[in-house]
């Protein structure tokens, strides 16, 4: 139970670390969200970073798709879809059930 609690605390800390770091960087630079907006485009620096991140993700997905098209991890053309009727026929000799065991009294 204690390791699970420690893992939850660690995960929470790792999740909020970038947020705290970003807030410290903003306070350090002395900028607020209103000051961070650029007058020429109307987009903040955060929005530009988010857009560039999305473009990066799209390029990575396209690269992965091209890679999988060249070297697929699953080959669907190798499947044998013909019916194997030999499996339907009984093999060997059938075994008859002798029924419940009869106890022998001496």
Secondary structure, DSSP 4 states (H G I P E B T S, - for coil): -HHHHHHHHHHHHHHHHHHHHHHHHHHHHT--HHHHB-TTTS-BHHHHHHHHHHHHHHHHHHHHHHHHHHS-SS-GGG---S--GGGTS--S-PPPP--SPPPPP-
